[in-house]
Structures are given as structure tokens and as C-alpha cells.
């Protein structure tokens, strides 16, 4: 009881200090989480209408083989695409929250040394995560209402739904619960793991980049397990036990494939040739190698986004029914990927502010620094986009639906456009960071001024 009273006294001040110091985290919560929640709400609303409907291979046969589609069901496909969009946003928010907690390790260590228990510190960090979850979920629910309205006509034409737009209450509740749980898992658990790392002995410097010591593969393992758990919960609630289990197995296989592919690409970046005759290229390669967490997350988002866009484009060209609705699904996934690009770019620029300030102080023009950021994002976008486009083409070819209606040249053109879309998404997401860099005086960067965090 005494601990509870002390926690209630500490919580307002702790949360107020967090807001003052890391107010952009609230903006990132909206930017990363809200589009994913909106997509989940809208696609759940449509899934609620198609659960008991019959379907044809022309509608969904281009995305899954008939046997797998029969197990997952079209409603499960809609649920899965909404969850993927949400998880991309959670990944960006998780990276931002991890960076925020790491910057406060000294403060957290001081609280522990002043007598705060680890249980109380855990509760405070969970309150932070819950606040972010509530903020992003509330805005996402409102955006999802609007997305449900504007996507209704394309969904009706594509899926053959009965006329008459209506909303169901259950999708809103399920989407809100899923978003809150996803935020607590991806943000709260990982943030707590970081926050409990500080040494309890004064005078010792807390370890900063614990993710490198702990192992990137363990973080990826947590992400895969969280994805499976969330997919199982959402699938069972939305489409039943049988389809939910099939959707979970499919999500697990997809998560393993995407994580393996993004991990291999991240290692590939480190081995790119760096010539002294191209210093900007060499700096970009070194930057990608040093900031593995942001690089891996960005690669994963680009791969998933390109895969979704590629499948939607192939279905649009080779399908027998109007395929505008899959393009809406792909567009929301691209929005989530762009928000992750912005988050990763902002965090990388924050961690490298002294390096970028030193380059400017040594005479590098701001345009050159901006080109460095664009080059780094471009490398990741082209590699991740190419992998995602290749996965989309391979999956579409394995399914075989509509293969005779589209030429090989059209497939190549779609794959190239898919890579260009990933590149555009990466560069657009980096624009706010480029603007911040242009306003940052070199002296402030060298003084380690937290210009990205207010």
C-alpha cells in the first residue's frame, strides 16, 4: 500500500518530465501508430462483412494458393493486412521509445539509487507506454472511421458486398484492444528491458547501446513471438479458431522470411565497397553499418511494403475484377512504412548529430549532408524494395492465378515501379529530418545539444 501511494505521488511528475523532455515522442506515437490503427479498423469493418460470404479465385487467388486461402479465408487476409500495417507502425514507435529510454539511463539509475524499486520503475515505464498507446489508438480510431467511409466503394466493387454502408462496433473494440496490446508489447516490454539495465552503483556509467551487446537476433526473436501472439489473438477474435490458427502460422512464416531477408540485407550493406574516391558513398555505408537497429527496421519495412504493393499491382494488372481496393491496402502500408522511415531517419540523425555537426564545421555544405541522408535511405530502399518486389513476383508466380494474362515484360515493369515506390517512400519520409538538419547550427551539434528532442 505504501508503494502504491508513493507511485501515485511520483507518476505525475515523472510523466510531466518525460513529456517536457521527449515531447516529439507523442508526435511519433501519432505518426507511427495512428495509420496502423486506422488501417486495422477499416479492414476489420470490411472483414466483418465478408466472413460469411463466398468468394472467387479472381478476388484473392493472386495472393494465396487455393488450399491456404481456404484455411485463412478472405476475412483472415483482410485482418492480416491490417495487422501488418499496425506492426510496422509499432516497430517505428518501439525504436523511438528505446532511444528515449536510452537517453534517460542516467536519470533512471539515479532514481534506483535514491530508493526507487525496480517494480516501481517498471510501473512508471508501463504508464508511459500506456499513455502513448492511448494517444495513438484514439487518433487511429478516428482516422479509421474516415478510412472506412472512403474505402467503402472500392471494397464493395472488389468484394461484391451488398449495398448499404454500415459500421459495426466489434471491429472498433477489437482494433483498440489489439493496438493497446501491441504497443505495450513492442514499446513497454522492450523499454522496460532497457530501463532496468542501469547499474545501481553511483559513479558507474550505464551501458548505452545495450542492443548491440544483447544481440540483434534476440530482439528480432521477440518481434516474431509478439507478432505470432497478436495474430493469434486477433485472428481468433475476428475470424474464428480455424482461420485464426492458419493466419498465425502464415504470419509466423512471413515474419521469419522477412526478418531473415532484412538481416541478410543488413549484413550486405556492411560489405558494400567503400572507395576513397567516393567519400559520400563511404560515409553512407559506414553509417548504415554503425546504426544496425534503425537499418534493420527500415529494411524490414521497405521489404514488407514493397511486397504488399507488388502483389496489389500484379493483382490489378492480371485480375478479372476491379482491383482498386488492394491498392488502398497497399497505400496504407506505404504510409506506415514512410512513418517508420521518418522515425529511423530522425533517430539516426539524433545519434549522429555530433558527426554531422563535425562534417559541417569542417566545411561540408548542408546540401552535402542532406545528400548523405538521402543516399543512406536510398541504399536501404532500393535493396529492401528489390527484395520485396522479388518476393511478390515469386509468390504471385507460385500461386499461378492470372499468370497467363500478364506478360513477363509487365512483371518486370511492375517490379521496377515497386522499387521506385519504395525509394520515393524512403525519401519522402526523410524530408522532415532534412529540414531539421538544415536549421541546426554546427556548434549546437558539437555541444551535443538535443535538437531533435526539444
C-alpha positions in Angstrom: 0.0 0.0 0.0 2.8 2.4 0.8 4.5 1.6 -2.5 1.2 2.3 -4.3 0.8 5.7 -2.6 4.4 6.6 -3.4 3.9 5.5 -7.0 0.8 7.7 -7.3 2.8 10.7 -6.0 5.8 10.1 -8.4 3.8 9.3 -11.5 2.5 12.8 -12.4 6.0 14.4 -12.0 7.7 11.6 -13.9 5.2 11.7 -16.8 5.3 15.5 -16.9 9.1 15.5 -17.1 9.0 12.8 -19.8 6.6 15.0 -21.9 8.8 18.1 -21.5 12.0 16.3 -22.4 10.7 13.9 -25.1 7.6 15.7 -26.5 8.3 14.5 -30.1 7.7 11.0 -28.8 4.0 11.9 -28.6 4.1 13.1 -32.2 5.8 9.9 -33.2 3.1 8.0 -31.5 0.6 9.6 -33.7 2.7 9.3 -36.8 3.7 5.7 -36.3 0.7 4.2 -34.5 -2.3 6.0 -35.9 -2.1 4.9 -39.5 -1.7 1.3 -38.5 -4.7 1.5 -36.2 -6.8 3.2 -38.9 -6.0 0.5 -41.4 -6.8 -2.2 -38.9 -10.2 -0.6 -38.1 -11.1 -0.2 -41.7 -10.1 -3.6 -42.9 -11.8 -5.2 -39.8 -15.0 -3.4 -40.7 -14.8 -5.0 -44.2 -13.8 -8.4 -42.8 -16.9 -8.3 -40.7 -19.0 -8.1 -43.8 -17.2 -10.9 -45.8 -16.9 -13.5 -43.1 -19.9 -15.5 -44.3 -19.6 -14.6 -48.0 -18.5 -16.9 -50.8 -15.5 -15.7 -52.9 -13.8 -16.4 -56.1 -10.2 -17.1 -57.0 -10.2 -14.0 -59.1 -10.6 -11.9 -56.0 -8.0 -13.5 -53.7 -6.4 -16.2 -55.7 -3.5 -14.0 -56.8 -2.3 -13.6 -53.2 -2.6 -17.1 -51.7 -2.8 -20.6 -53.1 -6.4 -22.1 -53.0 -5.7 -24.5 -50.1 -4.1 -21.8 -48.0 -6.8 -19.3 -48.9 -9.5 -21.8 -47.9 -7.9 -22.1 -44.4 -7.2 -18.4 -43.9 -10.4 -17.2 -45.5 -10.7 -13.7 -47.2 -11.6 -12.2 -43.9 -8.4 -13.5 -42.5 -6.5 -11.9 -45.4 -8.0 -8.6 -44.5 -7.2 -9.0 -40.9 -3.7 -10.0 -41.6 -3.0 -7.0 -43.9 -4.4 -4.6 -41.2 -2.2 -6.2 -38.6 0.9 -5.9 -40.7 0.3 -2.2 -41.2 -0.1 -1.8 -37.4 3.0 -3.8 -36.7 5.1 -1.6 -39.0 4.0 1.4 -37.0 4.7 -0.3 -33.7 8.2 -1.1 -34.9 8.9 2.6 -35.6 7.4 3.6 -32.3 9.4 0.9 -30.5 12.7 2.2 -31.9 11.8 5.8 -30.9 10.9 4.7 -27.3 14.0 2.6 -27.0 16.1 5.6 -28.0 14.2 7.8 -25.5 14.8 5.4 -22.6 18.5 5.0 -23.5 18.9 8.8 -23.3 17.5 8.7 -19.8 19.5 5.8 -18.4 21.5 8.2 -16.1 18.2 9.5 -14.7 16.8 6.1 -14.2 19.9 4.9 -12.5 19.7 7.9 -10.2 16.1 7.0 -9.3 17.2 3.5 -8.4 20.0 4.8 -6.2 17.6 7.2 -4.5 15.5 4.2 -3.3 13.0 3.6 -6.1 12.4 -0.1 -6.5 12.6 -1.9 -9.9 9.0 -2.7 -9.6 8.1 1.0 -9.3 10.4 1.9 -12.2 8.7 -0.8 -14.2 5.3 0.6 -13.4 6.4 4.2 -14.4 7.7 3.0 -17.7 4.5 1.0 -18.3 2.5 4.1 -17.6 4.5 5.9 -20.3 3.8 3.2 -22.8 0.1 3.1 -21.9 -0.1 6.9 -22.5 1.5 6.5 -25.9 -0.8 3.6 -26.7 -3.9 5.5 -25.7 -2.9 8.6 -27.7 -2.1 6.8 -30.9 -5.1 4.4 -30.6 -7.6 7.3 -30.1 -6.4 9.2 -33.1 -6.2 6.0 -35.1 -9.8 5.1 -34.3 -10.9 8.4 -35.7 -8.8 8.1 -38.8 -10.1 4.5 -39.2 -13.6 5.8 -39.2 -12.8 8.1 -42.1 -10.8 5.4 -44.0 -13.8 3.0 -43.6 -16.0 5.6 -45.4 -13.7 6.5 -48.2 -12.6 2.9 -48.9 -16.2 1.5 -48.9 -17.0 1.9 -52.6 -13.7 0.3 -53.8 -14.2 -2.6 -51.3 -17.8 -3.0 -52.3 -17.0 -3.3 -56.0 -14.0 -5.5 -55.5 -15.6 -7.9 -53.0 -19.1 -7.8 -54.3 -20.6 -6.6 -51.0 -24.3 -5.8 -50.6 -25.2 -2.1 -51.0 -25.5 0.0 -47.9 -22.6 1.2 -45.8 -22.8 0.5 -42.1 -20.3 0.3 -39.2 -20.1 -2.5 -36.6 -19.0 -1.8 -33.0 -16.9 -5.0 -32.6 -14.1 -4.1 -35.1 -13.5 -0.8 -33.2 -13.2 -2.7 -29.9 -11.0 -5.4 -31.3 -8.8 -2.9 -33.1 -8.4 -0.8 -30.0 -7.5 -3.8 -27.8 -5.1 -5.1 -30.3 -3.4 -1.7 -30.7 -3.1 -1.2 -26.9 -1.6 -4.7 -26.5 0.8 -4.3 -29.5 2.1 -1.0 -28.1 2.6 -2.5 -24.6 4.4 -5.5 -26.1 6.6 -3.7 -28.6 7.1 -0.5 -26.6 6.6 -1.3 -23.0 8.4 -4.6 -22.7 11.4 -3.5 -24.7 11.5 -0.2 -22.9 11.4 -1.9 -19.6 14.2 -4.2 -20.6 16.3 -1.1 -21.4 15.2 0.9 -18.3 16.2 -1.9 -15.9 19.8 -2.1 -17.3 21.3 0.9 -15.3 23.7 0.0 -12.6 22.6 0.6 -9.1 26.0 1.8 -8.0 26.6 5.5 -8.3 29.6 6.6 -10.3 29.3 3.9 -13.0 28.2 4.9 -16.5 25.2 2.9 -17.6 25.7 0.9 -20.8 24.3 2.8 -23.7 24.0 0.7 -26.8 22.8 -2.4 -25.0 21.1 -3.8 -28.1 24.4 -4.5 -29.7 25.6 -6.4 -26.6 22.3 -8.2 -26.0 22.1 -9.3 -29.7 20.0 -8.1 -32.5 18.8 -11.6 -33.2 17.1 -11.7 -29.7 15.3 -8.5 -30.4 14.1 -10.0 -33.7 13.0 -13.1 -31.9 10.9 -11.1 -29.5 9.3 -9.3 -32.5 8.5 -12.6 -34.2 6.9 -14.0 -31.0 4.9 -10.8 -30.4 3.7 -11.0 -34.0 2.5 -14.6 -33.6 0.8 -13.8 -30.3 -1.0 -10.8 -31.7 -2.0 -12.6 -34.9 -3.4 -15.5 -32.9 -5.5 -13.2 -30.6 -6.7 -11.0 -33.4 -7.4 -13.9 -35.8 -9.4 -15.9 -33.2 -11.5 -12.9 -32.2 -12.2 -11.8 -35.8 -12.4 -14.9 -37.9 -12.6 -17.9 -35.5 -10.3 -20.6 -34.3 -9.6 -22.4 -37.5 -8.8 -19.4 -39.7 -7.1 -17.7 -36.8 -4.6 -20.6 -36.3 -4.0 -20.8 -40.1 -3.4 -17.0 -40.1 -1.0 -17.2 -37.2 1.1 -19.9 -38.9 1.1 -17.8 -42.1 2.2 -14.7 -40.2 4.9 -16.7 -38.4 6.3 -17.9 -41.7 6.1 -14.5 -43.2 7.8 -12.9 -40.2 10.6 -15.4 -40.3 11.2 -14.8 -44.0 11.1 -11.0 -43.7 13.4 -11.0 -40.7 15.8 -13.4 -42.4 15.8 -11.3 -45.6 16.2 -8.0 -43.8 19.0 -9.4 -41.6 20.9 -10.7 -44.7 20.5 -7.3 -46.4 21.8 -5.5 -43.3 24.9 -7.6 -43.5 25.1 -7.0 -47.2 25.3 -3.2 -46.5 28.3 -3.7 -44.3 30.2 -5.4 -47.1 29.5 -2.8 -49.8 32.7 -1.5 -51.3 33.8 1.9 -49.9 36.2 3.7 -52.1 38.3 6.8 -51.0 37.4 8.4 -54.4 33.7 8.4 -53.3 33.7 9.8 -49.7 30.0 10.4 -49.6 29.3 6.8 -50.5 31.8 5.6 -47.9 30.2 7.7 -45.2 26.8 6.3 -46.1 27.9 2.7 -45.9 29.6 3.3 -42.6 26.5 5.0 -41.2 24.3 2.0 -42.2 26.8 -0.4 -40.6 27.0 1.6 -37.3 23.3 2.0 -36.7 22.1 -1.5 -37.1 18.8 -1.2 -35.3 17.5 1.6 -37.5 18.9 0.0 -40.6 17.3 -3.4 -39.9 14.0 -1.9 -39.0 14.0 0.3 -42.1 14.9 -2.6 -44.3 12.1 -4.8 -42.9 9.6 -2.0 -43.5 10.8 -1.4 -47.1 10.7 -5.2 -47.8 7.2 -5.6 -46.4 5.8 -2.5 -48.1 7.3 -3.4 -51.5 5.9 -6.9 -51.2 2.4 -5.7 -50.5 2.5 -3.1 -53.2 3.9 -5.6 -55.7 1.1 -8.1 -55.0 -1.5 -5.4 -55.3 -0.2 -4.2 -58.6 0.1 -7.7 -60.0 -3.5 -8.4 -59.0 -4.6 -5.2 -60.5 -3.0 -5.9 -63.9 -3.7 -9.6 -64.1 -7.0 -9.9 -62.2 -10.5 -10.3 -63.7 -12.3 -7.9 -61.2 -11.7 -4.2 -60.4 -8.7 -4.2 -58.1 -8.8 -0.6 -56.8 -9.3 -1.9 -53.2 -5.9 -3.8 -53.0 -4.2 -0.5 -54.0 -5.9 1.1 -51.0 -4.5 -1.6 -48.8 -1.0 -1.2 -50.3 -1.2 2.6 -49.9 -1.9 2.4 -46.2 1.1 0.0 -45.9 3.3 2.5 -47.7 2.1 5.3 -45.3 3.1 3.2 -42.3 6.5 2.5 -44.0 7.0 6.2 -44.6 6.4 6.9 -40.9 8.9 4.3 -40.0 11.4 5.9 -42.4 10.9 9.2 -40.7 11.4 7.7 -37.3 14.5 5.8 -38.3 16.0 8.8 -40.0 15.3 11.0 -37.1 16.9 8.6 -34.6 19.9 8.1 -36.8 20.4 11.8 -37.2 20.0 12.2 -33.4 22.6 9.6 -32.6 24.9 11.1 -35.3 24.4 14.8 -34.6 28.0 15.3 -33.5 29.3 13.5 -36.5 27.0 15.6 -38.8 28.0 18.8 -36.9 31.7 18.0 -37.3 31.2 17.5 -41.1 29.6 20.9 -41.3 32.2 22.5 -39.1 35.0 21.0 -41.3 33.4 22.7 -44.3 30.9 20.3 -45.7 27.9 22.1 -47.1 24.5 21.4 -45.8 23.5 20.2 -49.2 26.2 17.5 -48.9 24.9 16.4 -45.5 21.4 16.2 -46.9 22.6 14.1 -49.8 24.3 11.8 -47.3 21.0 11.1 -45.5 19.2 10.6 -48.9 21.9 8.2 -50.1 21.7 6.1 -46.9 17.9 5.9 -47.2 18.2 5.3 -50.9 20.5 2.3 -50.4 18.1 0.7 -48.0 15.0 1.5 -50.1 16.5 0.0 -53.3 17.7 -3.1 -51.5 14.6 -3.7 -49.4 12.3 -2.7 -52.3 14.1 -5.1 -54.7 13.8 -7.9 -52.2 10.1 -7.2 -51.5 9.3 -7.0 -55.3 11.1 -10.3 -55.8 9.1 -11.9 -53.1 5.9 -10.6 -54.6 6.7 -11.9 -58.0 7.8 -15.3 -56.6 4.6 -15.6 -54.6 2.4 -14.5 -57.5 4.1 -17.0 -59.8 3.7 -19.8 -57.2 0.0 -19.1 -56.8 -0.3 -19.1 -60.6 -3.6 -17.2 -60.7 -3.8 -14.8 -63.7 -0.3 -15.8 -64.8 -1.4 -16.2 -68.4 -3.0 -12.7 -68.5 0.2 -10.8 -67.9 3.5 -10.8 -69.8 7.0 -11.1 -68.5 7.7 -7.5 -69.5 4.8 -6.3 -67.5 6.1 -8.2 -64.4 9.5 -6.6 -64.8 8.0 -3.1 -65.2 5.8 -3.6 -62.1 8.8 -4.8 -60.1 10.8 -1.7 -61.2 7.9 0.6 -60.3 7.7 -1.2 -56.9 11.3 -0.4 -56.2 10.8 3.2 -57.3 7.8 3.4 -54.9 9.9 2.2 -52.0 12.6 4.8 -52.9 10.0 7.6 -53.0 8.6 6.5 -49.7 12.1 6.5 -48.1 12.9 9.9 -49.4 9.6 11.5 -48.6 9.8 10.1 -45.0 13.3 11.7 -44.6 12.2 15.2 -45.7 11.3 16.5 -42.1 14.7 15.3 -40.9 16.5 17.1 -43.8 14.6 20.2 -42.8 15.8 19.9 -39.2 19.4 19.3 -40.3 19.2 22.5 -42.4 18.2 24.5 -39.3 20.9 23.0 -36.9 23.9 25.2 -36.3 27.2 23.1 -36.3 28.2 24.5 -32.9 25.0 23.2 -31.3 25.7 19.7 -32.7 29.2 19.7 -31.3 27.9 20.8 -27.9 25.6 17.6 -28.0 22.5 19.8 -27.9 19.4 17.6 -28.2 17.9 19.5 -31.1 15.6 16.7 -32.2 14.1 16.3 -28.8 13.3 19.9 -27.9 
